[in-house]
Amino acid sequence: MYTARAQRAREAAAVASPPRQGGPVRGLLAASHAAPSIAVTVVITALAATSGRSVAGSALVASAVLTGQLSVGWCNDRVDLRRDLATGRSDKPLVTGAAHPRTVAVAAGCALALCVPLSLANGLAAGTAHLVGVAAAWSYNLGIKRTVLSWLPYAVAFGLLPAFVTLASPGHPRPAGWAVAAGALLGMGAHVTNVLPDIDGDLRTGVRGLPQRLGPLRARFLAAGLLLAGAVVLILGPSERIGTVGWVSLAVTGALALAVALPTGSDPHSRLPFLATLTLAALDVALLLLRGAALT
């Protein structure tokens, strides 16, 4: 009873307190998950460029993706405020007071409102694909993350990104099946990798998505398996011959997956598995960019 009352008091204080530690703009930017938002935007913009979009078309793709990602990031931090307070997340701007909850909520809504016309400006089919992906990401923040289906929004959102790129191209071609499958696998792998460091805290606050239910050991095996499968699809999926780069990539991804599976000695908190899965994810992204011209 006391703990719950104290937690509500801390949340009320966070809502009432003015922004500090660097000013409201800096705090708002930190609450947007700027690094992953920019990373996803850069990757999808590069994918659009390598698949044949013009500079103007690639810029339009970038605008839609960035506003969608920002809306998801701000939504995530605002929805997670109570959980972040309970777990003492001092790296979160809403917990430290660097950003105001109401400001973050308004920013999320404004970014989402901008995302709709920017997405549809790429064409009805492309815009719809992107907005479905953004809606999936919001559904994750708003509750699906606490269920065994926590992987599904990631699979939908990432799987639809290649479709957004191709459907926005001249002629509106459909994406290749292997590209959608690889995007979905990359998204699911990213989901599991993203929550690996926070599984214990998530369980304490009632977040029981698929990785949390599996536990740290099985979750890291799942992350490695999904990302390895994504790399295999990216290498073997296109009809062109594999070549030296493909075989080397298969060898590297296999070695990274093995690094995740190997015992880490007496240190249960070793970061090797987490770093290996991050490297696997980065390699998958690089392979996706290399295959940009074959997306359709």
C-alpha positions in Angstrom: 0.0 0.0 0.0 2.7 2.4 1.0 4.8 1.6 -2.1 1.9 2.1 -4.4 1.0 5.4 -2.7 4.6 6.6 -2.9 4.8 5.7 -6.6 1.7 7.7 -7.3 3.2 10.6 -5.5 6.4 10.4 -7.5 4.4 10.3 -10.7 2.3 13.3 -9.6 5.5 15.2 -8.8 6.9 14.4 -12.3 3.8 15.7 -13.9 3.8 18.9 -11.8 7.5 19.7 -11.8 9.0 22.0 -14.5 11.6 20.7 -16.9 15.3 20.9 -15.7 18.7 19.5 -16.5 19.4 21.1 -19.8 16.2 22.8 -20.7 12.9 21.7 -22.2 14.1 21.3 -25.8 17.0 19.1 -24.8 14.8 17.0 -22.5 12.1 16.6 -25.2 14.8 15.5 -27.7 16.1 12.9 -25.2 12.6 11.6 -24.6 12.1 11.0 -28.3 14.6 8.1 -28.4 16.5 10.2 -30.9 19.3 7.8 -31.7 17.2 4.8 -32.8 14.7 7.2 -34.5 17.5 8.8 -36.6 19.1 5.4 -37.2 15.9 3.9 -38.6 15.2 7.0 -40.7 18.7 6.9 -42.2 18.5 3.2 -43.0 15.1 3.5 -44.7 16.1 6.6 -46.6 19.2 4.9 -47.8 17.1 1.9 -48.8 14.8 4.2 -50.8 17.8 5.8 -52.5 19.4 2.5 -53.4 16.1 1.2 -54.7 15.9 4.1 -57.2 14.0 6.9 -55.5 15.0 10.5 -56.4 16.5 12.9 -54.0 13.1 14.5 -53.5 11.4 11.2 -53.1 14.0 10.0 -50.6 13.5 13.2 -48.6 9.8 12.6 -48.5 10.4 9.0 -47.3 12.7 10.4 -44.6 10.2 12.9 -43.4 7.5 10.3 -43.0 9.7 7.8 -41.3 11.2 10.4 -38.9 7.9 11.8 -37.7 6.5 8.3 -37.2 9.6 7.2 -35.2 9.5 10.4 -33.1 5.8 9.8 -32.3 6.6 6.3 -31.2 9.5 7.3 -29.1 7.6 10.1 -27.3 4.6 7.8 -26.8 6.9 5.1 -25.3 8.4 7.4 -22.7 5.1 8.9 -21.7 3.3 5.5 -21.3 6.3 4.1 -19.4 6.6 6.9 -16.9 5.1 5.0 -14.0 7.2 1.9 -14.7 10.4 4.0 -15.1 9.7 5.7 -11.8 9.2 2.3 -10.1 12.5 1.0 -11.4 14.5 4.2 -10.8 15.4 4.8 -14.5 17.7 7.8 -13.9 18.5 7.8 -17.7 14.9 8.8 -18.5 14.2 12.5 -19.0 10.7 12.2 -17.6 12.0 10.6 -14.4 14.7 13.2 -13.9 12.5 16.1 -14.8 14.4 17.1 -17.9 11.1 16.8 -19.9 7.5 17.4 -18.8 5.0 14.6 -19.3 2.3 16.8 -20.9 4.8 18.3 -23.3 6.0 14.8 -24.4 2.4 13.7 -24.9 1.6 16.7 -27.0 4.8 16.2 -29.0 3.8 12.6 -29.7 0.4 13.7 -31.0 1.8 16.4 -33.2 4.4 14.1 -34.7 1.8 11.5 -35.4 -0.5 14.2 -37.0 2.4 15.2 -39.3 3.2 11.6 -40.1 -0.2 10.9 -41.7 0.0 13.5 -44.6 3.7 12.9 -45.1 3.1 9.2 -45.4 0.2 9.5 -47.8 2.2 12.0 -49.9 4.2 8.9 -51.0 1.1 7.4 -52.5 -2.0 5.8 -51.0 -0.7 2.2 -50.9 2.8 3.2 -49.6 1.3 5.6 -47.0 -1.1 3.1 -45.8 1.6 0.5 -45.4 3.7 2.9 -43.4 0.8 4.1 -41.2 -0.1 0.5 -40.4 3.5 0.0 -39.2 3.3 3.1 -37.1 0.0 2.0 -35.6 1.6 -1.4 -34.8 4.4 0.4 -32.9 1.9 2.5 -30.9 -0.1 -0.7 -30.1 3.1 -2.1 -28.6 3.6 0.9 -26.4 0.0 0.9 -25.3 -0.2 -2.6 -24.1 0.9 -5.4 -26.4 4.4 -5.2 -24.9 3.0 -6.8 -21.8 1.7 -9.9 -23.6 3.1 -13.0 -25.3 2.4 -11.3 -28.6 5.0 -8.5 -27.9 6.9 -9.6 -31.0 4.0 -9.0 -33.4 4.1 -5.2 -33.7 7.8 -5.3 -34.4 7.2 -8.0 -37.1 4.5 -5.9 -38.7 6.2 -2.6 -38.5 9.6 -3.7 -39.8 8.1 -6.1 -42.3 6.1 -3.2 -43.9 9.1 -0.9 -44.2 10.4 -2.5 -47.5 6.8 -2.3 -48.7 6.7 1.4 -47.9 9.9 1.9 -49.9 8.8 -0.1 -53.0 5.2 1.0 -53.1 6.4 4.7 -53.0 8.6 4.1 -56.1 7.5 4.8 -59.7 5.0 2.2 -60.8 4.3 1.2 -57.2 5.9 -2.3 -57.4 5.2 -4.8 -54.6 8.1 -5.7 -52.5 9.8 -9.1 -52.9 8.6 -11.7 -50.4 12.1 -12.3 -49.1 12.4 -8.5 -48.3 9.2 -8.5 -46.2 10.3 -11.7 -44.4 13.8 -10.4 -43.7 12.3 -7.1 -42.4 10.0 -9.0 -40.0 12.8 -11.2 -38.8 15.0 -8.2 -38.2 12.2 -6.4 -36.3 11.6 -9.4 -34.0 15.3 -9.8 -33.4 15.6 -6.1 -32.6 12.7 -6.4 -30.2 14.3 -9.2 -28.2 17.7 -7.6 -28.3 16.3 -4.3 -27.1 14.7 -5.7 -24.0 17.6 -8.0 -23.0 19.2 -5.5 -20.6 15.9 -4.7 -18.9 14.2 -8.1 -18.4 14.6 -8.2 -14.6 13.2 -4.7 -14.2 10.4 -5.4 -16.7 9.3 -8.5 -14.7 9.2 -6.5 -11.5 6.8 -4.0 -13.0 4.5 -6.5 -14.7 5.8 -6.4 -18.3 5.6 -10.0 -19.5 6.3 -9.9 -23.2 7.7 -13.0 -24.9 11.4 -12.3 -24.1 10.5 -11.7 -20.4 8.6 -14.9 -20.3 11.5 -16.8 -21.8 14.1 -15.3 -19.4 17.5 -13.8 -20.3 19.2 -17.0 -21.5 16.5 -18.3 -23.8 15.7 -14.7 -25.0 19.3 -14.1 -26.1 19.2 -17.4 -28.0 16.0 -16.3 -29.7 17.4 -13.0 -30.6 20.5 -14.6 -32.2 18.3 -17.1 -34.1 16.0 -14.5 -35.5 18.8 -12.2 -36.6 20.7 -15.1 -38.1 17.6 -16.2 -40.0 17.1 -12.7 -41.2 20.7 -12.7 -42.6 20.1 -16.0 -44.3 17.0 -14.7 -46.0 18.8 -11.6 -47.1 21.6 -13.6 -48.6 19.7 -16.5 -50.1 16.4 -14.7 -50.9 17.3 -12.7 -54.1 17.6 -14.7 -57.3 21.2 -13.4 -58.0 24.2 -15.6 -57.1 25.5 -15.4 -53.6 29.1 -14.4 -54.4 32.0 -14.0 -52.0 30.3 -11.2 -50.0 27.4 -13.5 -49.3 29.4 -16.4 -48.2 31.6 -14.2 -46.0 28.4 -12.7 -44.5 27.0 -16.1 -43.8 30.2 -17.1 -42.0 30.3 -13.9 -39.9 26.6 -14.1 -38.9 27.1 -17.8 -38.0 30.1 -16.9 -35.8 28.2 -14.1 -34.1 25.3 -16.4 -33.4 27.7 -18.9 -31.9 29.2 -16.2 -29.7 25.7 -15.6 -28.3 25.2 -19.3 -27.6 28.5 -20.0 -26.0 28.7 -19.9 -22.2 30.0 -16.7 -20.7 32.0 -18.2 -17.9 31.2 -17.2 -14.3 29.9 -13.8 -15.1 26.1 -13.9 -15.4 26.1 -10.2 -16.4 28.5 -10.5 -19.3 27.6 -8.1 -22.1 29.1 -10.3 -24.8 25.7 -11.9 -25.8 24.0 -8.5 -26.0 26.9 -6.9 -28.0 26.9 -9.9 -30.3 23.2 -9.6 -31.0 23.7 -5.8 -31.7 26.4 -6.6 -34.2 24.2 -9.2 -35.8 21.4 -6.6 -36.2 23.9 -4.1 -37.7 25.0 -6.7 -40.2 21.4 -7.5 -41.1 20.9 -3.8 -41.8 24.0 -3.6 -44.0 22.8 -6.7 -46.0 19.4 -5.1 -46.4 21.0 -2.0 -47.9 23.2 -4.0 -50.2 20.0 -5.7 -51.5 18.2 -2.4 -52.0 18.2 -2.6 -55.8 16.5 -6.1 -55.7 13.6 -5.2 -53.3 11.0 -5.5 -56.0 
